[in-house]
């Protein structure tokens, strides 16, 4: 499964980002219990390596990104160029001996918080421990950079939610991603904006909303996602 989709940097509704940033890290680390066979992990270590992203990886990264997200709630999150992560953040890729780029993790680091911007695994290589391997490398590096907490924002894919919980993350803040689409319901875009500008006809609109509006918005729009924060304390 795709573990993580868009981050909070993908167009934040005014006020939501500050509200989330102020909540701070969890009060105590969540115990981590491995849930996979040690022999599988050894085989993975021999066939898949994790390294820094390089400019020459871009085409393979983009192909892997599209395929990884295609069967998830982020199916239309298509990138044509790789988003860049500024220092001290970093970009990792998982490289399979025969298949090239099969996974990716981008991590932004600001003060004591490390934020996963993208974490995904190619559909042909899922359930092999690749995402966990990327996460472990990212966590070790983030600690060395002074981060105390690692967090991610994701939607409502059951597999992704389970993966975060299985890897010791705690769920906290929530807000909504709302899509208004003329081709789903001709009235949706007008419901979203309230009033048109002269000469402009809204066709598709992407919006953020607070979680308290969920019931009302689900009655008005066909596509509504709960975006939620997962976080855990980093420990040496």
Buried (B, 14 or more C-beta within 10 A) or exposed (E): BBBBBBBBEBEBBEEBBEEBBEEEBBEEBBEBEEEEEEEEBEEBEEBBEBEEBEEEBBEBBBEBBBBBBBEBBBEEBEEEEBEEBEEBBBBBBBBBEEBBBBBBBBBBBEEBBBBBBBBBBBBEBBEBBBBBBBBBBBBEBBBEBEBBBBBBBBBBBEEBBEBBEBBBBBEEBBBBBBBBBBEBBEEBBBBBEEEEEEEEEBEBBBBBBBEEBBEEBEEBBEBBBBBBBBBBBBEE
